Amino acid sequence: VMATSTPAIALVHWMNQTHNALINYSNRNASSPLSNVQLFVSYCTAVGSAVSVAFGLATAIKTRLPPAQAAAALRFVAMPASMVASASNC
């Protein structure tokens, strides 16, 4: 999904990281307990980093590239945003 407005970027990446968090929670090692605080901090860090990277990249692309090139480049914003969120969630 290519989001172009700020609310759409935030919503799409929040939904994606919520989905990823649910998958990670389902696949967790249950013999190694995590507190609810640790889970909440990990979730907030992943969502915050994904939204920040996506918004920052989208803004940079929109301001530095012509509209036709920006539209093509915006398709690739989700990948680095998800990668940073995954790395920060470890």
C-alpha positions in Angstrom: 0.0 0.0 0.0 1.5 3.3 -1.0 0.5 6.0 1.4 1.1 9.6 0.4 -0.5 11.8 3.1 0.9 12.1 6.6 -2.1 10.4 8.3 -2.1 7.6 5.8 1.6 7.0 6.3 1.1 6.9 10.1 -2.0 4.6 9.8 -0.4 2.1 7.4 2.8 1.7 9.4 0.9 1.5 12.7 -1.2 -1.3 11.2 1.8 -3.1 9.8 3.7 -3.0 13.0 0.7 -4.0 15.1 0.3 -7.0 12.8 4.1 -7.8 13.1 3.8 -7.5 16.9 1.0 -9.9 17.1 2.9 -12.4 14.9 6.0 -12.0 17.1 4.0 -12.4 20.2 2.4 -15.6 18.9 5.8 -17.0 17.9 7.6 -16.0 21.2 9.5 -18.4 23.4 7.0 -18.9 26.2 9.6 -20.4 28.5 11.4 -17.1 28.6 8.9 -14.7 30.3 8.5 -11.1 29.2 6.6 -8.5 31.3 3.8 -6.4 29.9 6.0 -3.3 30.3 8.7 -4.9 28.1 6.2 -5.9 25.5 4.6 -2.4 25.5 8.0 -0.7 25.2 9.0 -3.0 22.3 5.7 -2.3 20.5 6.0 1.5 21.0 9.6 1.5 19.8 8.8 -0.5 16.7 5.8 1.6 15.8 7.5 4.9 16.5 10.6 4.0 14.5 8.5 2.7 11.5 6.3 5.8 11.4 9.3 8.1 11.8 11.4 6.5 9.1 8.4 6.3 6.7 7.4 9.9 7.3 11.0 11.1 7.0 11.7 9.3 3.8 8.4 10.3 2.3 9.0 13.9 3.1 12.6 13.8 1.7 11.4 12.1 -1.5 8.5 14.5 -2.0 10.7 17.6 -1.6 13.8 16.4 -3.5 12.3 14.6 -6.5 10.0 15.7 -9.3 6.5 14.4 -8.9 6.7 11.6 -11.4 9.9 10.2 -9.9 8.6 10.8 -6.4 5.5 8.7 -7.1 7.8 5.8 -8.2 10.2 6.2 -5.3 7.4 6.3 -2.6 6.6 2.7 -3.4 9.9 1.7 -1.7 9.4 3.7 1.6 7.8 0.7 3.4 10.8 -1.6 3.2 13.3 0.6 5.1 10.6 1.6 7.6 9.8 -2.1 8.3 13.5 -3.0 8.5 14.3 -0.3 11.1 11.2 -1.3 13.1 12.2 -5.0 13.1 15.8 -4.1 14.1 14.6 -1.9 17.0 12.2 -4.6 18.2 14.9 -7.2 18.9 
